[in-house]
C-alpha cells in the first residue's frame, strides 16, 4: 500500500472489488449455449432436419414463455439465456418425429405454469426441461421409441455387440480402421480388444432423440465445463459410477444371468445417460449444496437410473430418473439446513462460554 496514491487504489477497487468462487450464471449459460450449438451443428451436418425443427420449436416456446413472463411482471429479468438453454435441452430430449406444433405449445404452457408456480428459475424444485419432456411423453408417448433391450439380451455377456450386429446401432465407415488402430496400439498394450461398432456408438447412435446421439461431443463438453469450474464433477461422477456398478453387477442377476457381466458401455452410451449427467442432472436450484448432500444426491440418481431406465436403450427413463431425484432433493436440502443450524448454534454457544470465562 506504501508508495501508491489513493486514486490508484480507488481505481483498482472499482475495477475488481470482489473475487468470485465460481462462474456467473450468465457466463455458464453462454458456455452451455455454445456447447449445445455444437450438438445442433452435428444434427445439421447429418441432415437431421426434423430433429432441428423439434428443438427449434421447443426453443421458441421457451423464449415466448420467458417474454410473456417479463410482460406480466413488467420487469426485466436476466433469464433469456437460461430460458434458451432450457428450451434447447427440452427439445433434444424429445424424439424427432414429435409434432412440432405440439412441442411449441407443450413447452410454452409448461414453462408459463412453472414460472407462475415457482417464480425464478432457481426457485424450482424440478428441472424445467425434464418436466417438459415428461409432459410430452404423457401427451404423446407413442412418438417415443420402445425398449429394444430384452431379458434374453441381458443374459448375454455383451448385448450391445448383438444389437450392433442386428443393425440397431449402425456401423459407420470409419469405424473398422479406427477400431483396428486402437486395438493395435492403446488396447493392445492392455491385452484387450474391442469389436467394430463401439466407435460408431460413441460418435453417433442414430437415435431419433437428439440427446442420445453424439456421446463423444458430450464427453468433450463435459471436459470444458468441469475443467473451467462451471459445473461440479461430484454429482455426475457419483451418478455415473453408481449406475455403472449396478448395471455391471445387479443387472444380469435380475434377469437370471451371471453377476459381473453387465454391459456398462451400452448403459452409458444409450438412453441419454451421458448427456443428462453433463447438461441436466445439476441444474440450478435442484441439487443440494454441501459435498455430503451432493454425494448422496448423485448416488440416488444412479439408483433411480437403474430402477427406472434399466440397463440401457430406454427412451424416457433418464427423464423420470432426474424428476424423481429432484423430488428427493428438497429433503436432502432440508437436512443440510438442519445441520447448518446445529453447527451455528454450537458455535454460538462456544463463543458465549468463552466470553463468560473471560
BAVEXMI-628523 format. One record per residue: residue in three letters; y, z negated, x negated of N, C-alpha, C in turn. Coordinates in pm, whole numbers, plus 50000, padded with zeros to 5 digits. Example, Ala and Ser with C-alpha at 12.3 -4.5 7.8 and 13.67 -1.06 7.14 Angstrom:
<recs>
Ala494314922048681495504922048770496704922048680/Ser497754929248715498944928648633500034921348710/
</recs>
This chain:
<recs>
Unk498815000049917500005000050000501255000049913/Unk501194993949787502334993349699502685007349650/Unk503985010249645504425023149595504475033849701/Unk504105031049825504125040749933505225037150031/Unk505945047150077507035044750170506515041450308/Unk507375035650389506985032450526506725045050607/Unk507505055750580507315068150654505955074350627/Unk505505073750501504175079250467503075071850540/Unk503145058650539502145050650609502195053050759/Unk503395054650812503555056850956502945070250998/Unk503205080750917502665093950949501145094050942/Unk500575087350843499115086750832498515079450950/Unk499205069350998498705061951113498705070551237/Unk499755078751252499825087451368498775098451364/Unk498505103651243497555114651233496145110051265/Unk495725098851214494355094351237494305079251249/Unk494675073951365494725059351379493365052851397/Unk492345060751436491035054951465489945062651390/Unk488845056051369487625062351319486565061151426/Unk486015072451470485085072551581483645071551531/Unk482855064151606481445062351570480595074251609/Unk481055082351702480295093951747481245104851792/Unk480705116751813481505128051857481975125852001/Unk483115131852035483635130652170482775138552267/Unk482905135252396482155142252499482525157052501/Unk483805159852482484255173852485483665181752369/Unk483665176052248483095183152133481585185152149/Unk480915174852200479475176052222479175186552327/Unk479965186552436479755196452542480005210552491/Unk481015212152406481295225452348480125229952261/Unk479575220952183478415224352099477215227852185/Unk476995220152291475885223252382476065236952445/Unk477295240352482477545253452540477215264652441/Unk477595262752315477305272852213475795274452193/Unk475095263352187473635263952167472925269752288/Unk473415266452408472835272452529473165287352537/Unk474325291252484474675305452482473695313452398/Unk473145307352293472125314052212470875316752297/Unk470505307052380469365309052471469655320352569/Unk470875320852620471255331452713471265345052643/Unk471675345252517471645357652441470215362652424/Unk469295353452403467885357252393467385363252524/Unk467845357752636467485363652765468045377752778/Unk469235379652723469865392952731469105403252650/Unk468765399852525468105409752439466655412152482/Unk466065402852557464725405152612464785411252751/Unk466005415252793466225422052922465755413753041/Unk465965400653032465615391653142466825389953234/Unk467185400953300468415401253377468345392353501/Unk467175391553563467045383053681467235368353645/Unk466745364353527466945350553482468415347853454/Unk469105357553393470535355953368471315354953498/Unk470895362353600471565361653730471405347853792/Unk470215342153782469975328753837470825318453763/Unk470835319353631471645309953551473125311653584/Unk473575324253599474965326853633475365321153768/Unk474465321953866474745316453999474805301153994/Unk473915295153916473955280553901475245276153831/Unk475655283753729476905280753659478095282153753/Unk478115292753833479215294753927479265283654031/Unk478095279754082478045268854179478545255754121/Unk478185253153996478615240853931480135240653910/Unk480685251753860482125252453836482925251953966/Unk482415258354070483095257854200483085243654257/Unk481985236654240481905222754287482885214054210/Unk483015216554079483945208853998485385211754040/Unk485695224554068487045228154112487365221954248/Unk486395222054339486605216054471486815201054459/Unk486105194654368486275180254347487665177054293/Unk488165185454203489505183254149490565185054257/Unk490385195154342491355197254451491345185754550/Unk490155180454578490045169454674490735156954621/Unk490525153954494491135141954435492565144454387/Unk493005157254391494355160854349494685155454210/Unk493745157254121493925152553985493215161953889/Unk493615161453763492975169753661491965161453585/Unk490725165853585489665158753516489085167453407/Unk488845161553291488255168953179486745170353199/Unk486365177853302484945178953335484475193253340/Unk485345202953303484955216853313483805220253221/Unk483835215453097482765218453001481455211653040/Unk481535199053080480305192053119479695198453243/Unk480535202853337480015209553457479365222853420/Unk479955229853323479365242553278477995240153214/Unk477905229753130476635226353067475595222853173/Unk475985214653271475045210753377474605222753458/Unk475515231953487475155243753564474175252753490/Unk474435254953360473545263453281472155257253271/Unk472095244253243470805237553231470045238153363/Unk470755235953474470105236653606469525250553630/Unk470295260953596469805274553615468615277853527/Unk468595272453406467475275153315466205267853356/Unk466325257653438465145250453487464555256953613/Unk465195267653661464735274453783464055287653748/Unk463065291753826462395304553800463325316353825/Unk463115327153752463985338753762463845346253894/Unk462785343553970462595350154098463175342054215/Unk463895331254184464515323354289465725331154343/Unk465925331354476467055338954533468395334354475/Unk469175343354417470425339454353471405332354447/Unk471535337354571472455331054666472035316654694/Unk470725314554707470235300954731470525291954611/Unk470425297454490470735289654370472185285054373/Unk473095294054409474525290554413474775279354513/Unk474285280754634474575270854739473885257454712/Unk472655257954659471965245454625472735238054515/Unk473155245454414473915239254304475245233854354/Unk475965241754432477285237754480477225225254567/Unk476385225454669476365214254763475725201854702/Unk474735203654615474135192054549475155185154459/Unk475905193054382476905187154293478045180754371/Unk478475187054480479515181054564479055167654617/Unk477825167154666477285154654721477185143954613/Unk476685147654496476525137854388477865133054335/Unk478865141954328480195137754287480795127954388/Unk480525130154516481025121154619480325107554611/Unk479015107754583478245095454579478505087454451/Unk478575094354337478635087454209480025087154147/Unk480875096754181482175097354116482105105653989/Unk482505100053876482505107153749481105110153700/Unk481015119653604479705124253559478925113153489/Unk479595103653423478895093053351478495081453441/Unk478905082053568478555071353662477235074153734/Unk476715086153721475495089853792474285083553726/Unk473385078253806472155072453750471135083253718/Unk471305095153777470355105953754471035118253696/Unk470315126053620470825138453563471025148653674/Unk472255153653688472595162753797471765175553789/Unk471585180953670470815193253654469375191553702/Unk468795179953671467425177153713467345175853865/Unk468335169153924468345167554069468475181054138/Unk469315189954083469455203354140468115210854135/Unk467425210054020466125216654007465105210754104/Unk465145197654124464215191154218464495195554361/Unk465765196454398466125201154532465685215654551/Unk465885223954449465465237954457463955238954476/Unk463195230354408461735230554423461335226554565/Unk462015216654620461715212454758462035223554857/Unk463155230554834463565241154926462685253454911/Unk462375257354789461615269654767460515268154665/Unk459575259254691458525256554593457615268554569/Unk457575277954662456725289754642457205298654529/Unk458495297254492459025305454382458585300254246/Unk458165287954238457755282054110456305285854080/Unk455985289253956454605293153921453655281453933/Unk452395284553960451375274153974450835269653841/Unk450035259253845449395253553727448235262353683/Unk448225266653557447145275053506446155267153422/Unk446485254953388445595246553307444645239053399/Unk443375243153400442385237253489441595226253418/Unk440765219253495439935208653440438945214053339/Unk438405225753365437445231853272438115235153138/Unk439355240053143440065243253020440375230652939/Unk440685219753008441005207352939439795201452866/Unk438615205152909437415200252842437155207752711/Unk437845219152691437685226852568438525220852456/Unk438245224852336438945219452220440365225152208/Unk440515238152230441815244752220442065253352343/Unk442455247152454442695255152576443805265352559/Unk444775262652472445865272252452445335285352396/Unk444335284552306443755296652248443055304952355/Unk442405298252449441765305252561442795312152648/Unk443915305452673444985311452753445625323252681/Unk445715322452549446255333652472445305345652481/Unk444015343152466443035353952473442985360452611/Unk443255352552716443225357952852444525364852890/Unk445515364652802446765371752828447825363652900/Unk447565350852925448575342452989449815341352899/Unk449585339952769450665339852671450505352252583/Unk451335362452602451195375052527451385372952376/Unk450645380652297450775380452152451755391352111/Unk452835387452045453855396952002453385404851879/Unk454035416051852453595424951745453705418451607/Unk454745410351588454925404351455454065391951434/Unk453325387751537452545375451528451445376151422/Unk450545386351424449435386551326449885386151181/Unk450865394451137451255393550995451905380250958/Unk452705374651048453335361751020452265350851012/Unk451305351151105450235341251105449395342150978/Unk449105354450935448315356350813449055351150691/Unk450365353650687451165348950574451195333750569/Unk451345327350682451375312750687450015306850650/Unk448945313250697447605308350664447305309650515/Unk447845319950452447585322050309448455313350219/Unk449535308150275450465300150193450505285550240/Unk451315282850340451555269150383450285262350433/Unk449635268350532448445262150589447245262750495/Unk447255272950406446155274050311446095262150217/Unk447255257150175447275245450087446755232950157/Unk446875232750289446375221450368444935223550413/Unk444375235050377442995238550411442775239150561/Unk443785244450633443675246850777444205260850804/Unk443945265850922444455279050961444725278951110/Unk445625287651153445945289051295445595303151339/Unk445125304951462444795318351510446055325651557/Unk445905338551581447015346551634447405341351773/Unk448695341451799449185337551931450095325451932/Unk449885316351839450685304151838452135306951795/Unk452315316351704453675320151665454395326351784/Unk453675334151864454275340151983454695329552084/Unk453855319152101454205308352192455435300752142/Unk455545299552011456705292651956457965300851973/Unk457845314151964459005322751973459395325452119/Unk458425329252204458725332552344457435331752426/Unk457385322352519456195320852604456185330652720/Unk457315337852742457455347452851457315340852989/Unk457655328152999457635321353128458765326853216/Unk458595326253347459655330553437460745319753449/Unk460495308053389461505297553384462125297953245/Unk463415301353233464035303553102463935291653007/Unk464035279453058463985267552972462645265952903/Unk461625272852949460285271552893459995281652783/Unk460925290552752460595302252673460795300752521/Unk462005298352477462345300052335462285286752262/Unk461085282552229460875269452168461445268552027/Unk461365279251950461905279051814463425277451818/Unk464085284451908465535283051924465885268851964/Unk465075262852051465305249052093465155239451976/Unk464155241651891463965233051773465155234051677/Unk465655246151658466835247851572468045240851633/Unk468185241851764469275234951833469185219851816/Unk467965214551819467785200151801468215195751662/Unk467965204051561468395200751425469915199851419/Unk470595209151485472055209151486472595196551554/Unk472045193351670472545182051748472225168651684/Unk471015167251631470615154351573471265152151436/Unk471335162451354471915160951221473415158451226/Unk474085163651328475535161551342475865148251407/Unk474865141151456475095128351522475585129551665/Unk475555141451721476005143151858475015137351958/Unk473755137751925472715131752008471825123151920/Unk471295112551978470395103651905468975109251907/Unk468255107151798466865111651789465895101851852/Unk466325089351876465395078851913464655081852043/Unk465395085052148464755087552277463855099852272/Unk464325111452222463425123052216462175120652132/Unk462315113852018461155111351932460145102452004/Unk460615091652067459695082752140459045090052257/Unk459825098452323459315106252436458215115752392/Unk458515124252293457555134352248456325127752183/Unk456525117152104455405110552038454465104152140/Unk455025097152237454185090752340453425101052421/Unk454125111452462453485122152540452395128952459/Unk452665132052333451665138652250450435130252227/Unk450615117252204449465108352183448595107552308/Unk449245106452424448485105752550447735118752576/Unk448385130052550447725142952569446535144252474/Unk446715139852351445675141352250444435133052281/Unk444645120652322443515111452334443105108552479/Unk444065107252569443725103652706443435115652794/Unk444105126952766443925138752850442495143552861/Unk441785145852749440395150452758439475140252827/Unk439725127252805438855117052866438925117553018/Unk440115119853072440275120353218439465131753278/Unk439355142653204438655154553255437215155453207/Unk436705144953146435315144953103435075150652966/Unk436145152952888435995158152753435905147052651/Unk435965150852525435885141152416437285136852374/Unk437435124152343438725118952301439165125052169/Unk440445127452154440965132552029440995147552017/Unk440725154952123440745169552114441755175752211/Unk442675167752261443715173052349444635182552275/Unk445145192552344445955203052284447435199052291/Unk447925193152182449325188552179450275200452178/Unk449945211052104450825222652098451035228752235/Unk449985229852314450115235252449451045226652533/Unk450925213452521451765204352599453225205352558/Unk453495206952427454875207052380455545220552396/Unk454765231452389455335244852395455385250652535/Unk454905243352634454975247752774455655236752857/Unk455915239852982456485230253078457915226153045/Unk458545232352944459915228752910460025215352840/Unk458965210952776458965197652712460015196852602/Unk460025206452511460985206052401462415207852451/Unk462625217152542463965219452596464505206852662/Unk463685200252741464125188252812464385176652715/Unk463565175552611463755164752515465055166252437/Unk465545178552425466785181052349468005181052440/Unk467955188452551469145190852632469245182052757/Unk468165175652797468165169452930467925154452927/Unk467025149652843466465136252859467485125152837/Unk468565127652760469525116952734470945120952773/Unk471085125252897472415128652948473225115952969/Unk474555117652963475475106352971475245097953098/Unk475185084853079475075075553191473675073253242/Unk472695081153194471345079953247470395072353155/Unk470875068153038469995061852940470505048052902/Unk469635039352854470055026252802470925027852677/Unk471515016752633472465017152522471925011052393/Unk471035001152404470534994352285469345001852227/Unk469024998852100467875005252035466575001852107/Unk466444989152147465234985052217465134991952352/Unk466264992652423466274999252553465955014052543/Unk466525020852442466255035052423464785037452388/Unk464225028452307462815029952271461915028752393/Unk462175018552474461385016552596461565028552690/Unk462805033252702463085044752790462335057152743/Unk462345059852613461635071452560460135070552584/Unk459565058652566458145056752591457815058852738/Unk458675053652826458475055552970458515070353006/Unk459435077852945459485092252968458175098952928/Unk457625094952814456365100752769455215097652861/Unk455175085352912454105081453006454235089253137/Unk455455090153189455675097753313455335112453294/Unk455665117953176455355132053149453855134453156/Unk453085125253100451625126753103451085125553245/Unk451635116053322451145113753458451585124653555/Unk452775130353534453315139953630453135154353584/Unk453515157153459453415170853407452035174053356/Unk451225163953329449885166353279449885170553133/Unk448965179353098448795183552958449385197152929/Unk450275201953016450935214652990450875224253106/Unk451695234853099451815246053192452295241953331/Unk452895230253345453465226153474454845232253490/Unk455165236953609456445243753630457585234253664/Unk457265222453714458315213353759458025198953720/Unk456935196653648456535182953614457565175553531/Unk458165182253431459145175653345460405172153424/Unk460745180353523461915177453607461735164053678/Unk460595162153741460355149553813460055138153715/Unk459595141553595459415131353492460745124853458/Unk461745132953431463055127653394463725120953512/Unk463515126253632464075119953751463495105953772/Unk462195104453753461565091253766462055081753657/Unk462195087053535462705078653425464145074353452/Unk464945083253511466325079753547466365068353648/Unk465385067753736465325056853835465025043553767/Unk464195043953662463835031753589464975027153497/Unk465775036653450466815033453352467775022453395/Unk468265022153522469165011153560468534997253545/Unk467224996253562466554983453543466594979253396/Unk466394989053307466474986153163467894982353125/Unk468874989453182470274986353152470674972653205/Unk470124968653321470384955253373469814944653281/Unk468624947153225468034937753129468884937053002/Unk469444948452960470344948352845471574939752872/Unk472144940952993473324933053028473024918053025/Unk471864914453078471484900253076471304895252934/Unk470704903452850470504899452711471854898052639/Unk472784907152667474104906452604474854893952649/Unk474784890852778475454878852829474864866252769/Unk473554865952757472894854352698473334852452553/Unk473384863552478473814862752338475274858552328/Unk476114863452420477534859852417477734845152448/Unk477054840252553477174825952589476664817052475/Unk475594821352409475064813552297476074812952183/Unk476734824252157477734824752051478944816052086/Unk479364816352213480494808052256480164793252246/Unk478944789552287478534775552276478524770952131/Unk478064779652041478024776251900479434774351844/Unk480364782851887481744781651842482394768751893/Unk482084765252019482634752952075482114740552001/Unk480834741151964480254729851890480904728551752/Unk481144740051688481774739851556483204734651563/Unk483934738651670485294733751685485334718751715/Unk484334713951791484284699651824483934691051705/Unk483204696851609482794689051493483884688351385/Unk484924697051401485984697151300486924685151319/
</recs>
